Amino acid sequence: MKLVIIFILATLAVVNGFMCAGCPSQMDPEQAKEVLNNTLNKVATLGGPNYSVGKIYTASSQITSGVKYRMNADLLNDSNQSVGCDVVIERTAATGITKATFNCSNRGVFKISY
């Protein structure tokens, strides 16, 4: 009986992500804001849209062949108008290339690599 209980607890731990290498994990809000701000600044310098971070609703990171960040956030344009966006930022360790995809309610999908 004790073995069954241990097995059930171990299974629940794996399902809840306690022992799941490579599974997405929630990000600290300040870390998420820093990652998104750095990406937005780079996008602006490369001639992309000029946004700043408004509010981050959800943010997760996942270890892949680098790091993948997923965020749902309100971004602010130059007129301080809020734009809802789903953002995916993928940094590949081997190449050092970062790919960012913005799926925003007012402009559709925008992709950039740097």
Backbone bond lengths (Angstrom), bond angles and torsions (degrees), N, CA, C in turn:
res aa  C-N    CA-C-N  psi(-1)  N-CA   C-N-CA  omega(-1)  CA-C   N-CA-C  phi
1 M - - - 1.454 - - 1.527 111.10 -
2 K 1.342 116.36 -40.91 1.462 119.85 178.99 1.522 110.62 -62.22
3 L 1.310 117.04 -37.73 1.458 121.48 179.72 1.527 110.93 -63.71
4 V 1.318 117.34 -39.63 1.464 121.60 178.38 1.521 110.34 -63.60
5 I 1.311 117.73 -43.05 1.470 121.70 -179.81 1.526 109.81 -65.13
6 I 1.317 117.91 -42.73 1.466 121.02 178.33 1.520 110.09 -62.67
7 F 1.329 117.78 -43.18 1.459 121.35 178.37 1.528 111.13 -60.72
8 I 1.335 117.04 -43.75 1.475 120.87 179.85 1.521 110.23 -63.85
9 L 1.313 118.98 -43.80 1.467 121.78 179.22 1.520 111.37 -64.52
10 A 1.316 117.50 -40.29 1.459 121.02 178.10 1.527 110.94 -64.94
11 T 1.318 116.58 -40.92 1.466 120.93 177.63 1.520 110.89 -62.65
12 L 1.311 117.08 -44.44 1.469 120.87 178.21 1.521 111.36 -62.96
13 A 1.311 117.29 -38.32 1.458 120.76 178.83 1.525 110.67 -63.28
14 V 1.333 117.26 -43.45 1.460 120.85 179.04 1.516 110.66 -65.63
15 V 1.326 118.02 -43.88 1.461 122.30 -179.74 1.527 110.67 -62.83
16 N 1.323 117.71 -37.10 1.459 121.26 -179.39 1.519 112.92 -82.83
17 G 1.315 119.25 3.67 1.446 122.65 172.99 1.517 115.36 89.38
18 F 1.301 118.86 5.47 1.455 119.99 -178.51 1.517 111.96 -67.93
19 M 1.315 117.66 -28.46 1.455 121.25 -176.33 1.524 110.92 -126.51
20 C 1.278 117.66 30.97 1.456 120.84 -173.10 1.524 110.31 -109.04
21 A 1.308 116.74 95.15 1.460 121.28 175.98 1.525 109.05 -68.37
22 G 1.306 117.06 131.12 1.452 121.67 178.93 1.511 115.22 87.12
23 C 1.312 118.09 -2.38 1.470 120.86 177.15 1.524 109.68 -81.85
24 P 1.334 118.50 150.18 1.464 120.32 176.34 1.522 110.85 -61.94
25 S 1.333 115.37 145.64 1.465 120.61 175.10 1.522 108.89 -133.52
26 Q 1.310 115.99 148.34 1.463 121.47 -179.49 1.522 109.94 -63.27
27 M 1.322 115.79 143.72 1.462 121.13 -179.87 1.518 110.28 -99.01
28 D 1.314 114.90 151.14 1.449 121.75 169.24 1.531 107.59 -63.56
29 P 1.345 118.84 133.71 1.477 120.52 -176.66 1.528 113.84 -56.17
30 E 1.317 118.10 -38.56 1.472 120.09 179.70 1.520 111.68 -68.27
31 Q 1.325 116.93 -38.88 1.465 120.67 177.06 1.523 110.15 -65.17
32 A 1.335 116.83 -42.29 1.467 120.82 178.93 1.524 110.50 -61.49
33 K 1.325 116.61 -42.93 1.473 120.85 179.68 1.527 110.37 -63.37
34 E 1.323 117.44 -39.94 1.462 121.27 179.30 1.531 111.28 -64.97
35 V 1.330 116.74 -46.02 1.472 120.94 179.33 1.525 110.14 -61.04
36 L 1.339 116.55 -46.24 1.465 120.23 -178.14 1.526 111.21 -67.55
37 N 1.329 118.34 -41.85 1.470 121.10 177.68 1.521 111.46 -60.53
38 N 1.343 116.95 -44.42 1.470 120.07 179.09 1.524 111.10 -60.38
39 T 1.318 116.50 -42.03 1.461 120.88 179.27 1.527 111.02 -66.34
40 L 1.334 116.55 -45.27 1.471 120.10 179.88 1.524 111.45 -61.93
41 N 1.324 117.58 -38.84 1.466 120.80 177.77 1.523 110.92 -64.33
42 K 1.328 117.14 -41.62 1.461 120.83 178.81 1.531 110.88 -65.85
43 V 1.331 116.50 -42.98 1.463 121.03 178.50 1.532 110.41 -58.94
44 A 1.321 117.33 -42.95 1.471 121.50 -179.47 1.530 110.89 -64.44
45 T 1.341 117.47 -39.77 1.471 119.49 179.92 1.523 112.18 -69.55
46 L 1.331 116.90 -21.90 1.467 120.82 178.67 1.531 112.31 -92.48
47 G 1.318 117.42 11.01 1.457 121.42 176.39 1.513 115.05 90.01
48 G 1.324 116.87 8.16 1.466 120.45 177.30 1.520 110.73 -81.31
49 P 1.318 117.04 -174.30 1.455 120.31 179.65 1.531 111.42 -64.24
50 N 1.324 115.35 150.32 1.463 121.27 -178.41 1.523 109.41 -101.94
51 Y 1.324 116.47 98.99 1.458 122.61 179.80 1.524 110.04 -120.07
52 S 1.321 115.16 158.02 1.461 121.41 169.43 1.525 107.12 -126.01
53 V 1.326 116.21 164.38 1.463 120.86 -177.68 1.522 109.70 -77.87
54 G 1.340 115.26 127.60 1.458 120.98 172.59 1.511 108.77 -94.20
55 K 1.315 117.26 -84.51 1.458 122.35 179.72 1.521 109.19 -130.38
56 I 1.331 116.24 136.03 1.458 121.47 175.47 1.522 107.70 -100.75
57 Y 1.329 116.07 123.14 1.463 121.38 -179.10 1.523 111.77 -89.45
58 T 1.323 116.42 -46.67 1.459 121.25 177.18 1.519 108.26 -139.39
59 A 1.345 115.15 148.61 1.463 120.28 177.73 1.513 108.41 -154.37
60 S 1.341 115.05 133.31 1.457 119.88 177.03 1.522 108.97 -138.65
61 S 1.323 114.93 157.41 1.457 121.03 174.15 1.519 107.91 -126.76
62 Q 1.323 114.88 152.47 1.462 120.61 -178.73 1.519 108.25 -144.48
63 I 1.330 115.67 131.21 1.456 119.93 176.02 1.526 108.02 -78.99
64 T 1.322 115.61 123.33 1.467 122.31 177.53 1.532 105.37 -124.29
65 S 1.309 117.98 -132.87 1.465 119.96 171.11 1.520 109.28 -82.83
66 G 1.289 114.48 13.58 1.456 127.31 177.61 1.514 105.57 -170.79
67 V 1.330 115.80 -124.20 1.465 121.08 176.32 1.516 108.71 -138.26
68 K 1.334 115.86 136.38 1.461 121.86 175.46 1.530 107.83 -116.18
69 Y 1.330 115.30 125.54 1.469 121.68 176.85 1.524 108.35 -109.31
70 R 1.313 116.06 136.49 1.467 121.55 174.51 1.516 107.57 -124.80
71 M 1.336 115.96 131.37 1.457 120.09 -178.48 1.525 110.86 -140.92
72 N 1.293 114.91 148.35 1.452 122.38 169.02 1.516 104.87 -118.61
73 A 1.330 116.47 120.30 1.457 119.39 -171.80 1.520 111.28 -149.81
74 D 1.319 114.25 158.77 1.457 121.31 167.27 1.516 106.88 -94.76
75 L 1.332 116.15 124.55 1.449 121.97 175.59 1.518 108.20 -104.93
76 L 1.319 116.51 150.01 1.456 121.61 -179.51 1.518 109.40 -108.51
77 N 1.349 116.00 129.91 1.462 119.55 178.04 1.535 109.28 -85.72
78 D 1.342 116.62 -175.25 1.466 121.40 -177.77 1.523 112.81 -60.16
79 S 1.331 117.32 -26.22 1.471 121.81 179.32 1.522 111.90 -90.53
80 N 1.328 116.00 9.01 1.470 123.16 -179.84 1.531 112.24 65.96
81 Q 1.335 116.92 23.16 1.454 121.43 175.90 1.523 109.02 -87.68
82 S 1.321 115.66 139.05 1.451 122.06 -177.13 1.522 111.14 -82.92
83 V 1.341 115.39 136.87 1.457 122.58 179.15 1.533 107.37 -130.06
84 G 1.321 117.50 122.93 1.463 121.25 178.31 1.514 111.33 -78.35
85 C 1.326 116.69 129.58 1.464 121.01 -177.20 1.525 112.02 -139.26
86 D 1.326 115.06 144.17 1.456 122.30 165.47 1.523 105.17 -100.32
87 V 1.323 116.62 127.40 1.460 121.44 -174.32 1.527 109.43 -123.19
88 V 1.330 115.62 134.86 1.462 121.74 172.63 1.522 106.36 -124.81
89 I 1.335 115.98 125.15 1.462 122.73 178.24 1.523 106.90 -121.11
90 E 1.336 116.18 121.46 1.466 121.19 -178.62 1.521 109.64 -119.59
91 R 1.326 115.84 118.24 1.461 121.52 176.43 1.518 108.30 -107.98
92 T 1.340 116.12 119.38 1.460 121.17 -179.12 1.521 109.29 -94.26
93 A 1.315 116.40 123.10 1.469 121.35 -176.35 1.527 112.15 -65.02
94 A 1.319 117.85 -43.08 1.465 121.32 -174.21 1.525 112.47 -65.39
95 T 1.326 117.31 -38.56 1.469 120.77 -175.88 1.518 113.51 -101.57
96 G 1.329 117.15 -20.82 1.459 120.65 -175.87 1.520 112.97 76.53
97 I 1.322 116.94 8.28 1.474 121.63 -178.85 1.525 109.65 -86.67
98 T 1.323 114.32 137.67 1.457 121.16 174.73 1.522 108.11 -112.02
99 K 1.331 116.09 131.85 1.464 122.16 175.61 1.518 107.33 -116.72
100 A 1.314 116.26 129.71 1.464 121.25 179.40 1.518 109.43 -122.60
101 T 1.317 115.45 133.56 1.464 121.72 177.61 1.522 107.84 -123.80
102 F 1.330 115.60 125.59 1.460 122.68 178.24 1.521 107.89 -114.54
103 N 1.308 117.19 122.67 1.461 122.18 175.14 1.524 105.57 -114.39
104 C 1.335 115.50 96.87 1.462 121.62 -172.48 1.518 111.29 -109.09
105 S 1.310 114.73 147.66 1.463 120.85 -174.75 1.522 113.06 -63.03
106 N 1.323 118.65 -27.04 1.461 120.10 -175.69 1.519 114.35 -99.87
107 R 1.343 117.68 -9.69 1.453 117.01 -173.33 1.514 114.03 -139.36
108 G 1.299 118.33 2.03 1.456 120.15 179.97 1.510 111.45 78.45
109 V 1.323 116.01 -147.80 1.458 121.36 -174.61 1.529 110.03 -97.49
110 F 1.330 114.95 133.25 1.453 122.29 176.69 1.534 107.48 -128.90
111 K 1.347 117.18 126.78 1.468 121.40 -178.71 1.520 109.13 -122.41
112 I 1.351 113.89 144.73 1.454 119.65 177.70 1.521 109.16 -150.15
113 S 1.325 116.44 146.31 1.471 122.52 175.92 1.521 108.22 -124.86
114 Y 1.313 115.16 144.70 1.465 120.10 176.58 1.516 110.47 -151.55
